[in-house]
Amino acid sequence: MARESKAPSERTRVKRLNERAVYDRQGIDAILDAQPLCHVGYVRDGQPFVTPTFQWREGDHVYFHGSSASQALRSARDADVCLTVSCFDGLVLARSGMHHSANYRAVMILGRPTLIEDPELKSTLVNNFIEGLFPGRVETLRPNNAQEIKATSVLSLPISEASAKVRTGNPVDDEEDYALPIWAGVIPLHTTVGTAHDDGRILDGVEVPDHVRNFGKNMF
Ligand SMILES: Cc1cc2nc3c(=O)[nH]c(=O)nc-3n(C[C@H](O)[C@H](O)[C@H](O)COP(=O)(O)OP(=O)(O)OC[C@H]3O[C@@H](n4cnc5c(N)ncnc54)[C@H](O)[C@@H]3O)c2cc1C
């Protein structure tokens, strides 16, 4: 994969172990699309908060949403945030404690999210999020009503100042330590999608849809 070697800004330039940096959009988008869980960091009254939530990407923006009453969403609006997405791919066991590590893919996006005001756009975006996870589901659902849309805030963050960092592979030990009788290597980690179960109130004749059966094939 062709790699963009330049960070979009000095503050997103990976300094520590910069050979693990990825700045091209293809690499960044692949991580964003692989993991809907994100953490949004922001400062409210001098206190840093890091709130876990869902993110989804559409083109050059990531979106996150929640209750309009959410302190996190109210604080993040028009404020400086750092949105982080990370995939934990493995534990790396070395021949010394300090060389233990992790395999991972992570993205950090800096910027100022804007609030989506238009109710129709808000509803479309939330539907896009559902559709992205479960293709074909939205057309099977009761449409969102005005009260639900009002009670939901959707924030949009441009992917303009972003970096990714990726570690893969074996532990890197001090050369002399390879002579030691110690097991070293990698324990791969994967997110496992379990078997879906219904909520016990399914009407007769309603089958498990394909978007449930096939969930997660291209994620994590
Ligand atoms: C599961 C896991 C375990 C880790 N364990 C360690 C560990 O034991 N020791 C360690 O030093 N690091 C570890 N890291 C990497 C860690 O995320 C940081 O990259 C590292 O601590 C360097 O931080 P820094 O602030 O000095 O980075 P700097 O290189 O100074 O960061 C400068 C800029 O680079 C970008 N950047 C930095 N880190 C990341 C990242 N992870 N993803 C995307 N962009 C990034 C950001 O834009 C940041 O503002 C781990 C990461 C994961 C996901």
PDBQT file of the ligand as one rigid body, heavy atoms in Angstrom, charges set to zero:
ROOT
HETATM    1  C1  LIG A 301      -2.711  -1.482  23.316  1.00  0.00    +0.000 C 
HETATM    2  C2  LIG A 301      -1.608  -0.480  23.178  1.00  0.00    +0.000 A 
HETATM    3  C3  LIG A 301      -0.499  -0.577  23.969  1.00  0.00    +0.000 A 
HETATM    4  C4  LIG A 301       0.527   0.351  23.886  1.00  0.00    +0.000 A 
HETATM    5  N1  LIG A 301       1.599   0.212  24.700  1.00  0.00    +0.000 NA
HETATM    6  C5  LIG A 301       2.571   1.133  24.676  1.00  0.00    +0.000 A 
HETATM    7  C6  LIG A 301       3.681   1.059  25.575  1.00  0.00    +0.000 A 
HETATM    8  O1  LIG A 301       3.778   0.156  26.388  1.00  0.00    +0.000 OA
HETATM    9  N2  LIG A 301       4.607   2.011  25.510  1.00  0.00    +0.000 N 
HETATM   10  C7  LIG A 301       4.527   3.044  24.630  1.00  0.00    +0.000 A 
HETATM   11  O2  LIG A 301       5.401   3.917  24.606  1.00  0.00    +0.000 OA
HETATM   12  N3  LIG A 301       3.512   3.125  23.766  1.00  0.00    +0.000 NA
HETATM   13  C8  LIG A 301       2.536   2.206  23.770  1.00  0.00    +0.000 A 
HETATM   14  N4  LIG A 301       1.496   2.321  22.898  1.00  0.00    +0.000 N 
HETATM   15  C9  LIG A 301       1.533   3.406  21.909  1.00  0.00    +0.000 C 
HETATM   16  C10 LIG A 301       0.904   4.686  22.457  1.00  0.00    +0.000 C 
HETATM   17  O3  LIG A 301      -0.409   4.762  21.933  1.00  0.00    +0.000 OA
HETATM   18  C11 LIG A 301       1.660   5.945  22.021  1.00  0.00    +0.000 C 
HETATM   19  O4  LIG A 301       1.855   5.931  20.629  1.00  0.00    +0.000 OA
HETATM   20  C12 LIG A 301       3.021   6.095  22.698  1.00  0.00    +0.000 C 
HETATM   21  O5  LIG A 301       2.870   6.030  24.097  1.00  0.00    +0.000 OA
HETATM   22  C13 LIG A 301       3.708   7.374  22.324  1.00  0.00    +0.000 C 
HETATM   23  O6  LIG A 301       3.020   8.453  22.913  1.00  0.00    +0.000 OA
HETATM   24  P1  LIG A 301       3.572   9.935  22.767  1.00  0.00    +0.000 P 
HETATM   25  O7  LIG A 301       2.557  10.813  23.386  1.00  0.00    +0.000 OA
HETATM   26  O8  LIG A 301       4.981  10.009  23.191  1.00  0.00    +0.000 OA
HETATM   27  O9  LIG A 301       3.508  10.033  21.170  1.00  0.00    +0.000 OA
HETATM   28  P2  LIG A 301       4.079  11.079  20.189  1.00  0.00    +0.000 P 
HETATM   29  O10 LIG A 301       4.821  10.318  19.154  1.00  0.00    +0.000 OA
HETATM   30  O11 LIG A 301       4.738  12.226  20.865  1.00  0.00    +0.000 OA
HETATM   31  O12 LIG A 301       2.704  11.605  19.584  1.00  0.00    +0.000 OA
HETATM   32  C14 LIG A 301       2.665  12.661  18.670  1.00  0.00    +0.000 C 
HETATM   33  C15 LIG A 301       1.448  12.521  17.836  1.00  0.00    +0.000 C 
HETATM   34  O13 LIG A 301       1.510  11.279  17.154  1.00  0.00    +0.000 OA
HETATM   35  C16 LIG A 301       0.211  10.728  17.017  1.00  0.00    +0.000 C 
HETATM   36  N5  LIG A 301       0.146   9.434  17.743  1.00  0.00    +0.000 N 
HETATM   37  C17 LIG A 301       0.851   9.031  18.807  1.00  0.00    +0.000 A 
HETATM   38  N6  LIG A 301       0.474   7.817  19.204  1.00  0.00    +0.000 NA
HETATM   39  C18 LIG A 301      -0.519   7.429  18.377  1.00  0.00    +0.000 A 
HETATM   40  C19 LIG A 301      -1.316   6.280  18.308  1.00  0.00    +0.000 A 
HETATM   41  N7  LIG A 301      -1.169   5.243  19.160  1.00  0.00    +0.000 N 
HETATM   42  N8  LIG A 301      -2.249   6.212  17.328  1.00  0.00    +0.000 NA
HETATM   43  C20 LIG A 301      -2.413   7.236  16.447  1.00  0.00    +0.000 A 
HETATM   44  N9  LIG A 301      -1.676   8.361  16.476  1.00  0.00    +0.000 NA
HETATM   45  C21 LIG A 301      -0.718   8.457  17.435  1.00  0.00    +0.000 A 
HETATM   46  C22 LIG A 301      -0.747  11.728  17.646  1.00  0.00    +0.000 C 
HETATM   47  O14 LIG A 301      -1.236  12.614  16.653  1.00  0.00    +0.000 OA
HETATM   48  C23 LIG A 301       0.137  12.482  18.615  1.00  0.00    +0.000 C 
HETATM   49  O15 LIG A 301      -0.360  13.760  18.909  1.00  0.00    +0.000 OA
HETATM   50  C24 LIG A 301       0.441   1.410  22.951  1.00  0.00    +0.000 A 
HETATM   51  C25 LIG A 301      -0.674   1.512  22.136  1.00  0.00    +0.000 A 
HETATM   52  C26 LIG A 301      -1.696   0.593  22.254  1.00  0.00    +0.000 A 
HETATM   53  C27 LIG A 301      -2.907   0.744  21.369  1.00  0.00    +0.000 C 
ENDROOT
TORSDOF 0
